Amino acid sequence: MDATRDAYRAQRRADRRARRLAEYRRGLRPFAIAAWEISKEHNVGTLVRTAHAAAASEVILTGEREWNVEAARTADLYTEIIQLPADPEAFRAHLATRRWNLVAVELAENATSLFDAEYPDRPCFLLGAEIGGIPAELLADAELVVQIPQWGLVPCLNLAVAGSLVVYDHLAKRRRAGRLSRPEGGLMDEPDQSTGNSSG
């Protein structure tokens, strides 16, 4: 009797998790976060966690380096993670397949301040390696290059922090424009009968 009851409770928990995961995936937002050969494992895990919190459609990791799953705090179980070689052509092909518009987050002469940035629809936010940054050819491809204003003596922010700031700036600007679904957070309540998650 106890075994039957335990099995029933376990099945109910599994069903509830499956429903919540389905609700989460219905509410994924049309943007991606990409990391180009990041060397510090913890940074990648933190980016995955941010992607999950913001309901990003996917995270794209390039290169063969390992990353710190622990820093993601199980967010990696719910967020799609695409692994690509550190090859600009492979990266471009993936962007084209998914119809992402490249937004580079980089200190560059042609960069736009985060405060003034107007993001394209379906952005893919690309962050470069801690040493070396984003390849020049991908910077040239970017529809927008964003730089985060800083006033300190250290010339750059932690990479995972920079990625999180840009993602939430994107969401905040969508909210101010009346284009952000569920602005207070939470999962989708009802199945979306429209064309998908274009409301962001």
Backbone as a ProteinNet text record, in pm:
[ID]
protein_1_A
[PRIMARY]
MDATRDAYRAQRRADRRARRLAEYRRGLRPFAIAAWEISKEHNVGTLVRTAHAAAASEVILTGEREWNVEAARTADLYTEIIQLPADPEAFRAHLATRRWNLVAVELAENATSLFDAEYPDRPCFLLGAEIGGIPAELLADAELVVQIPQWGLVPCLNLAVAGSLVVYDHLAKRRRAGRLSRPEGGLMDEPDQSTGNSSG
[TERTIARY]
82.2	0	85.6	189.2	277.7	351.4	394	465.6	376.1	249.2	154.6	131.8	117.3	96.7	218.6	337	459.7	474.7	442.4	451	352.5	232.4	130.3	178.6	236.1	285	401.4	488.7	601.1	553.1	450.9	397.8	332.2	261.3	198.7	304.2	413.6	522.2	583.4	604.8	661.8	568.9	438.8	342	340.9	348.8	349	474.3	590.2	713.6	704.1	646.6	634	542	432.8	341.5	411.4	486	554.5	663	732.1	833	768.6	653.8	582.8	538	490.9	450.1	570	683.1	803.9	846.2	847.6	894.2	798.4	669	575.7	605.8	662.6	688.4	829.5	906.7	1042.5	1039.5	1133.5	1138	1229.9	1201.3	1278.6	1412.4	1501.4	1638.6	1730.3	1858.9	1958.6	2078.1	2155.5	2281.6	2391.5	2498.1	2609.6	2738.7	2822.5	2951.3	3061.4	3156	3262.2	3387.6	3412.6	3533.5	3565	3466.1	3488.9	3575.5	3677.8	3772.8	3736.6	3660.9	3626.2	3493.1	3498.7	3382	3264.3	3292.7	3183.9	3102.7	3169.7	3099	2993.2	3026.1	2929.3	2809.3	2834.6	2724.7	2633.1	2691.8	2612	2529.9	2587.4	2512.1	2393.9	2414.2	2304.8	2194	2232.1	2131.2	2052.6	2123.2	2054.7	1960.5	2008.2	1925.1	1797.1	1807.2	1687.8	1593.4	1648.7	1565.8	1490.6	1554.7	1494.5	1415.4	1411.4	1338.6	1394.1	1527.3	1589.9	1560.9	1552.5	1525.7	1640.7	1764	1877.8	2004.3	2101.8	2237.3	2328.9	2417.6	2510.6	2651.1	2718.4	2855.5	2947.5	3053.4	3149.6	3278.2	3347.6	3472.8	3454.8	3564.7	3565.4	3581.7	3582.9	3607.4	3490	3522.1	3419.2	3359.4	3242.9	3185.1	3125.5	3105.7	3066.5	2914.9	2869.5	2725.6	2670.1	2749.4	2703.6	2660.8	2733.7	2699.6	2564.1	2517.2	2386.7	2272.2	2301.2	2199.7	2079.2	2101.7	2000.7	1931	1962.6	1902	1936.1	2049.4	2089.9	1994.1	1912.4	1816.5	1697.1	1673.3	1554.1	1584.5	1709	1747.7	1822.3	1784.7	1852.4	1993	2091.2	2230.2	2285.5	2329.2	2384.5	2536.1	2606.6	2752.8	2799.8	2882	2935.6	3087.6	3155.5	3299.7	3325.8	3444.5	3481.8	3520.4	3420.1	3438.2	3333.5	3376.2	3278.8	3176.4	3217.1	3122.4	3013.6	3051.6	2952.7	2857.9	2912.7	2830.2	2732.3	2782.5	2694.9	2583.6	2617.4	2517.5	2407.3	2446.9	2345.5	2256.9	2316.9	2237.5	2135.9	2180.5	2091.2	1978.2	2009.7	1907	1800.5	1843.5	1749	1694.4	1743.5	1700.2	1733.5	1846.8	1891.9	1962.4	1948	2021.2	2133.4	2255.1	2371.2	2387	2397.1	2427.3	2552.4	2662.7	2788.3	2797.7	2844.4	2866	3017	3069.3	3214.4	3256.2	3378.1	3439	3496.9	3436.2	3479.1	3451.9	3528.1	3514	3375.7	3314.8	3183.7	3068.1	3096.1	2992	2894	2771.1	2665.5	2652.8	2634.5	2615.6	2492.7	2503.1	2388.4	2265.6	2287.6	2175.4	2101.8	2172.6	2113.7	2079.1	2112	2095.2	1948.5	1921.6	1790.1	1807.7	1759.4	1789.1	1698.6	1754.3	1670.1	1580.8	1478.9	1401	1490.3	1460.3	1532.2	1683.7	1726.2	1870	1939	2063.2	2153	2266.7	2274.8	2375.3	2504.2	2608.4	2735.1	2836.1	2889.3	2994	3122.4	3233.5	3359.6	3440.7	3545.1	3635.9	3696.8	3726.9	3785.5	3916.2	3990.4	4113	4092.9	4095.8	4079.8	3947	3843.7	3714.3	3648.6	3566.4	3490.5	3576	3579.3	3656.3	3612.9	3710.8	3683.2	3580.1	3583.3	3488.9	3345.1	3325.7	3190.7	3147.4	3242.3	3208.9	3160.8	3224.9	3184.7	3046.6	3009.9	2878.7	2765.6	2797.3	2694.4	2603.7	2474.9	2379.1	2393.7	2439.8	2458.6	2573.4	2661.4	2764.9	2733.1	2721.4	2680.2	2797.2	2815.5	2918.9	2851.4	2888.7	2829.8	2913.5	2855	2932.1	2990.6	3114	3181	3259.3	3272.4	3339.6	3454.8	3482.6	3590.1	3723	3825.1	3959.2	3980.5	3901.7	3908.7	3832.1	3890.8	3833.1	3711.5	3676.5	3561.7	3493.6	3367.4	3289.7	3316.6	3284.3	3281.8	3191.1	3234.2	3163.6	3018.7	2997.5	2861.9	2773.5	2830.9	2754.7	2716.7	2812.4	2784.6	2671.9	2676.7	2570.6	2435.4	2432.5	2305.5	2250.2	2337.9	2291.8	2229.4	2292.8	2241.7	2109.2	2097.9	1972.7	1857.9	1880.6	1771.9	1745.9	1845.8	1819.8	1728.2	1754	1667.5	1523.9	1506.6	1371.7	1305.3	1382.4	1325.9	1276.6	1352.6	1311.4	1189.1	1179	1057.8	937.1	958.1	847.3	800.6	895	857.2	784.1	814.3	746.1	615	577.8	455	464.7	586.4	607.2	657.7	649.1	699.4	583.5	569.9	467.5	512.1	418.2	443.8	551.9	535.1	642	675.1	584.5	612.5	672.1	699.6	758.4	653.7	695.3	602.7	597.2	524.5	510.6	386.5	376.1	255.3	141.2	24.2	-91.5	-170	-182.7	-264	-181.9	-210.7	-140.6	-159.4	-50.5	-54.8	-109.1	-224.2	-288.5	-244.6	-154	-107.9	6.8	88.6	198	318.9	314.6	429.4	461.6	589.9	630.2	682.7	627.6	680.2	657	569.3	546.1	662.9	753.3	875.3	848.6
-121.4	0	126.4	127.3	242.6	263.5	153.2	163.2	221.5	181.1	233.8	382.4	423	564.1	647.5	595.1	667.8	683	577.4	583.4	685.7	690.4	786.6	930	954.9	1088.7	1128.3	1033	1061.4	1096.2	1025.6	1053.5	1190.6	1227	1359.9	1469.8	1451.2	1549.8	1560.5	1446	1445.9	1515.7	1490.4	1554.5	1705.8	1747.4	1890.4	1957.9	1893.4	1948.8	1958.4	1856.7	1857.1	1970.2	1994.4	2103.8	2238.9	2255.9	2383.6	2406	2299	2311.8	2348.8	2289.8	2323.1	2469.1	2517.2	2657.3	2749.4	2711.1	2792.4	2799.6	2685.7	2683	2755.8	2757.3	2835.8	2984.3	3024.5	3166.6	3211.6	3128.8	3170.7	3296.1	3382.9	3510.5	3500.3	3577.8	3567.3	3640.8	3592.1	3641.3	3530	3544	3445.4	3515.3	3439.2	3486.8	3394.3	3453.2	3373.3	3412.3	3312.2	3333.7	3279	3366.3	3326.8	3286.2	3157.3	3102.3	3162.8	3168.2	3221.1	3122.8	3174.7	3087.3	3061.2	3148.4	3131.2	3057.8	2935.1	2847.1	2907.6	2975.4	3030.6	3133.6	3210.8	3311.7	3249	3135.7	3070.7	3021.6	2959.1	2912.8	3026.1	3140.2	3256.3	3308.8	3308.5	3351.2	3258.5	3128.7	3033.1	3061.3	3092.3	3123.3	3249.6	3351.6	3473.5	3442.5	3362.6	3326.4	3258.6	3170.6	3101.8	3200	3287	3383.4	3475.8	3513.6	3606.2	3534.8	3400.2	3318	3334.5	3334.8	3338.5	3208.9	3217.9	3098.7	2999.3	3050.1	2959	3031.4	2951.4	2999.5	2928.6	3005.6	2950.6	2961	2847.9	2844.7	2801.6	2876.7	2837.1	2789.9	2701	2650	2519	2464.1	2332.4	2338.3	2457.2	2467.7	2413.1	2356	2312.8	2436	2418	2529.3	2478.2	2569	2534.8	2520	2395.4	2369.2	2411.8	2397.9	2433.1	2579.4	2667.1	2809.9	2836.5	2746	2763.6	2727	2653.9	2616.7	2549.1	2447.1	2365.9	2439.1	2567	2637.9	2568	2496.7	2425.3	2312	2268.3	2160.8	2210.6	2341	2397.4	2487.1	2527.1	2620.9	2546.8	2571.4	2505.3	2563.2	2475.4	2516.3	2454.6	2540.8	2499.4	2510.9	2404.5	2407.3	2411.6	2512.3	2528.5	2538.7	2504.7	2529.4	2680	2718.7	2860.2	2897.7	2897	2920.3	3022.6	3141	3243.3	3195.4	3111.9	3065.7	2977.3	2889.2	2803.8	2889.4	2992.5	3082.3	3159.3	3212.3	3285.5	3195.3	3072.4	2979.3	2954.1	2941.7	2920.5	3043.7	3161.3	3285.1	3292.5	3258.3	3264.3	3163.5	3043.9	2940.3	2982.2	3041.3	3082.4	3224.1	3293.6	3430.6	3527.6	3505.6	3599.2	3717.5	3834.3	3954.1	3977.7	3986.3	3989.3	4125	4119.6	4237.1	4201.9	4270.4	4243.9	4333.5	4277.2	4353.2	4364.7	4484.1	4496.9	4642.2	4662.1	4794.7	4818.5	4905.5	4927.2	5071.8	5119.9	5259.1	5289.6	5192.8	5216.8	5176.1	5153	5104.8	5216.2	5173.5	5261.4	5241.1	5346.8	5335.2	5249.9	5170.4	5091.8	5180.4	5300.9	5390.6	5432.8	5434.2	5480	5365.9	5244.9	5130.4	5105.6	5086.1	5044.4	4907.9	4806.4	4669.3	4623.6	4545.3	4488.3	4379.1	4341.9	4223.8	4100.2	4000.1	3872.8	3892	3963.6	3984.1	3859.5	3841.8	3744.8	3825.8	3829.8	3909.2	3828.2	3872.2	3800.3	3865.7	3785.5	3830.8	3756.3	3830.2	3770.5	3716.2	3644	3586.7	3696.6	3661.1	3758.7	3814.4	3731.9	3777.2	3757.4	3865.7	3855.6	3908.3	3897.4	3953.3	3883.2	3958	3907.1	3920.7	3819	3831	3953.3	4019.9	4143.3	4121.6	4006.1	3983.8	3973.3	3923.7	3918.5	4056.1	4132.8	4271.6	4347.5	4323.5	4390.1	4344.3	4221.5	4167.9	4224.9	4271.2	4303.3	4416.3	4396.4	4502.5	4616	4580.9	4679.7	4632.6	4726.9	4699.3	4785.3	4722	4791	4795.6	4912.4	4930.4	4982	4926.7	4966.6	5079.5	5197.5	5309.6	5272.2	5315.4	5288.2	5410.2	5426.7	5544.5	5506.6	5377.4	5333.1	5321.8	5283.3	5269.3	5133.6	5033	4902.8	4914.5	4878.5	4913	4831.9	4725	4647.2	4576.1	4542.4	4467.2	4317.8	4242.9	4097.5	4059.5	3963	3927.3	3884.5	3802.7	3756.2	3870.8	3963.3	4081.1	4166.1	4186.2	4265.7	4203.4	4072.1	4005.1	4021.4	4009.4	4023.8	4164.3	4264.7	4403.3	4430.3	4382.6	4408.9	4337.2	4213.5	4139.2	4211.5	4256.2	4320.8	4462.6	4528	4656.1	4633.9	4529.5	4492.8	4470.3	4392.9	4366	4492.8	4576.7	4700.6	4792	4800.1	4886.9	4830	4698.2	4638.7	4669.4	4665.1	4695.6	4840.6	4932.6	5073.5	5097.5	5015.9	5027.6	4948.9	4886.5	4807.5	4677.3	4622.8	4503.7	4384.5	4391.9	4283.1	4209.6	4082.6	4002	3970.6	3952.2	3915.8	4002.7	4135.3	4222.8	4204	4146.1	4125.3	3988.3	3912.5	3779.8	3670.3	3548.6	3435.3	3357.9	3246.9	3157.8	3192	3133	3146.6	3075.8	3138.1	3076.5	2987.5	3030.1	2956.2	2930	2821.7	2798	2914.7	2954.1	3065.4	3014.7	3064.7	3020.6	3103.6	3199.7	3283.3	3216	3295.9	3238.9	3203.4	3226.8	3189.6	3297.2	3325	3413.5	3548.3	3597.7	3719.4	3842.6	3832.4	3948.3	3974.5	3876.9	3896.5	3905.3
0	0	0	88.5	94.8	-37.4	-99.6	-226.4	-334.6	-334.5	-432.4	-411.2	-284.1	-251.7	-289.7	-259.5	-293	-444.1	-517.3	-663.2	-718.9	-660.5	-703.4	-678.8	-560.1	-527.6	-618	-644.1	-732.3	-872.7	-919.7	-1052.8	-1057.9	-951.3	-946.2	-948	-875	-875.9	-1014.7	-1078.3	-1213.1	-1311.7	-1299.8	-1388.5	-1367.5	-1240.7	-1210.4	-1267	-1252.6	-1309.4	-1461.1	-1523.6	-1669.7	-1715.2	-1641.7	-1677.5	-1664.2	-1556.8	-1535.2	-1640.5	-1677.3	-1781.2	-1914.1	-1944.1	-2068.1	-2066.4	-1950.6	-1938.4	-1958.8	-1900.3	-1915.8	-2062.3	-2128.4	-2267.4	-2360.3	-2329.8	-2411.8	-2401.4	-2288.5	-2266.1	-2298.8	-2367.2	-2401.9	-2489.4	-2464	-2535.5	-2657	-2761.3	-2885.6	-2879.5	-2795.1	-2795.5	-2745.7	-2776.9	-2738	-2675.7	-2598.9	-2543.2	-2594.2	-2645.6	-2697.8	-2626.9	-2602.3	-2536.5	-2626.1	-2661.1	-2753.4	-2675.4	-2668.4	-2606.5	-2469.7	-2384.3	-2249.8	-2171.8	-2104.4	-2036.5	-1890.4	-1828.4	-1687	-1676	-1627.8	-1626.3	-1551.3	-1441.4	-1360.2	-1438.7	-1525.1	-1603.6	-1693.6	-1754.4	-1843.1	-1762.6	-1648.9	-1565	-1523.1	-1490.6	-1451.6	-1568.4	-1688.6	-1807.4	-1833.7	-1816.8	-1835.8	-1735.1	-1613.7	-1510.7	-1546.6	-1595.9	-1641.2	-1757	-1852.1	-1967.1	-1922	-1824.8	-1774.3	-1705	-1620.8	-1548.3	-1642.5	-1752.8	-1849.1	-1958.6	-1952.1	-2050.2	-2191.1	-2203	-2334.7	-2409.6	-2540.7	-2620.8	-2616.2	-2612.7	-2612	-2568.7	-2529.5	-2502.9	-2601.6	-2666.9	-2765.1	-2707.2	-2695.2	-2645.1	-2757.5	-2779.9	-2882.9	-2817.7	-2884.2	-2832.8	-2759.1	-2711.9	-2649.1	-2498.6	-2441.2	-2298.1	-2216.9	-2100.4	-2006.8	-1939	-1876.5	-1802.7	-1672	-1579.7	-1443.6	-1434.1	-1440.1	-1433.1	-1297.2	-1192.1	-1057.7	-1050.2	-1121.7	-1119.7	-1183.1	-1267.4	-1331.4	-1237.9	-1130.4	-1031.1	-1094.8	-1176	-1245.9	-1360.3	-1384.2	-1498.2	-1629	-1631.2	-1753.1	-1787.2	-1690.7	-1716.8	-1797.4	-1797.4	-1859.4	-1979	-1994.4	-2099.2	-2208.7	-2333.6	-2444.5	-2461	-2461.2	-2475.2	-2603.3	-2693.8	-2822.4	-2815.6	-2847.8	-2849.7	-2994.6	-3027	-3161.8	-3155.7	-3263.5	-3267.6	-3270.2	-3228.5	-3231.2	-3374.3	-3459	-3602.5	-3646.7	-3690.3	-3729.4	-3831.3	-3925.8	-4027.3	-3966.2	-3875	-3807.6	-3724.7	-3661.3	-3580.3	-3669.1	-3779.6	-3872.9	-3925.7	-3957.2	-4010.8	-3907.9	-3782.3	-3678	-3662.5	-3662.9	-3653.8	-3767.5	-3887.6	-4003.4	-3991	-3944.8	-3929.6	-3829.9	-3720.4	-3615.8	-3636	-3739.4	-3769.6	-3655.2	-3589.4	-3486.8	-3551.1	-3491	-3531.2	-3429.7	-3478.9	-3391.1	-3321.9	-3188.8	-3106.3	-3026.1	-3054.4	-2984.5	-2861	-2754	-2629.8	-2614.1	-2642.6	-2653.4	-2637.1	-2586.3	-2585.1	-2724.3	-2799.5	-2937.3	-2977.5	-3075.5	-3118	-3173.8	-3240.3	-3302.5	-3212.2	-3084.3	-2993	-2956.3	-2930.9	-2880.7	-2730.8	-2657.7	-2513.4	-2482.5	-2378.6	-2332.1	-2312.8	-2264	-2236.2	-2362.8	-2475.2	-2601.2	-2696.8	-2659.4	-2749.6	-2783	-2910.7	-2958.1	-3023.2	-2956.8	-2997.6	-3111.4	-3202.7	-3309	-3253.2	-3327.6	-3291.3	-3303.3	-3226.1	-3225.3	-3211.8	-3104.7	-3087.2	-3033	-3074.1	-3011.4	-2952.2	-2819.4	-2750.4	-2739.3	-2808.6	-2812.4	-2719.8	-2628.4	-2537.3	-2569.9	-2570.2	-2610.7	-2495.6	-2530.2	-2430.7	-2344.5	-2219	-2126.8	-2182.2	-2253.4	-2320.3	-2470.6	-2544	-2689.3	-2739.1	-2657.7	-2694	-2811.8	-2883	-2997.7	-3123.5	-3209.6	-3333.6	-3415.4	-3476.5	-3550.9	-3661.1	-3726.5	-3836.3	-3786.6	-3664.7	-3609.2	-3559	-3507.9	-3471.3	-3594.9	-3707.7	-3832.2	-3877.4	-3844.6	-3882	-3797.5	-3677.5	-3578.7	-3626.1	-3606.7	-3635.8	-3535.8	-3415.7	-3309.3	-3221	-3183.6	-3083.7	-2962	-2847.8	-2725	-2627.7	-2567.7	-2465.6	-2339.2	-2225.8	-2098.1	-2038.6	-2014.5	-1958.3	-1821.9	-1800.1	-1673.5	-1629.6	-1498.8	-1444.7	-1351.3	-1342.4	-1254.2	-1326.2	-1252.7	-1308.1	-1374	-1333.6	-1399.2	-1530.3	-1643.8	-1773.9	-1817.9	-1748.1	-1794.9	-1679.5	-1701.3	-1603.5	-1618.1	-1513	-1523.4	-1639.5	-1718.2	-1840.6	-1815.1	-1714.1	-1684.5	-1637.1	-1563	-1519	-1639.8	-1731.8	-1851.7	-1933	-1951.1	-2025.3	-1959.4	-1827.4	-1754.1	-1766.6	-1758.4	-1770.2	-1906.5	-2011.8	-2146.1	-2168.6	-2123.5	-2138.8	-2069	-1946.7	-1874	-1924.5	-1982.7	-2049.4	-2169.2	-2244.1	-2357.6	-2310.9	-2203.8	-2153.6	-2100.6	-2031.3	-1976.9	-2087.7	-2196.8	-2308.1	-2378.9	-2387.5	-2443.2	-2354	-2224.3	-2132.9	-2150	-2155.6	-2171.4	-2302.6	-2403	-2532.3	-2535.3	-2424.3	-2419.5	-2496.5	-2510.4	-2592.5	-2511.1	-2379.7	-2296.1	-2231.1	-2264.4	-2198.4	-2056.1	-1966.9	-1827.4	-1762.8	-1764.1	-1715.1	-1567.8	-1491.3	-1349.2	-1322.4	-1427.4	-1409.3	-1413.3	-1386	-1381	-1511	-1504.6	-1619.2	-1700.4	-1817.1	-1897.4	-1826.2	-1822.2	-1757	-1850.4	-1973.8	-2070.3	-2195.6	-2266.3	-2393.4	-2487.5	-2554	-2649.2	-2781.8	-2821.3	-2945.3	-3065.6	-3041.7	-3152.3	-3223.9	-3289.6	-3369	-3284.6	-3157	-3075	-2973.4	-2954.4	-2846.1	-2898.2	-3007.4	-3068.3	-2982.6	-2879.9	-2794.9	-2702.8	-2689.8	-2611.1	-2465.2
[MASK]
++++++++++++++++++++++++++++++++++++++++++++++++++++++++++++++++++++++++++++++++++++++++++++++++++++++++++++++++++++++++++++++++++++++++++++++++++++++++++++++++++++++++++++++++++++++++++++++++++++++++

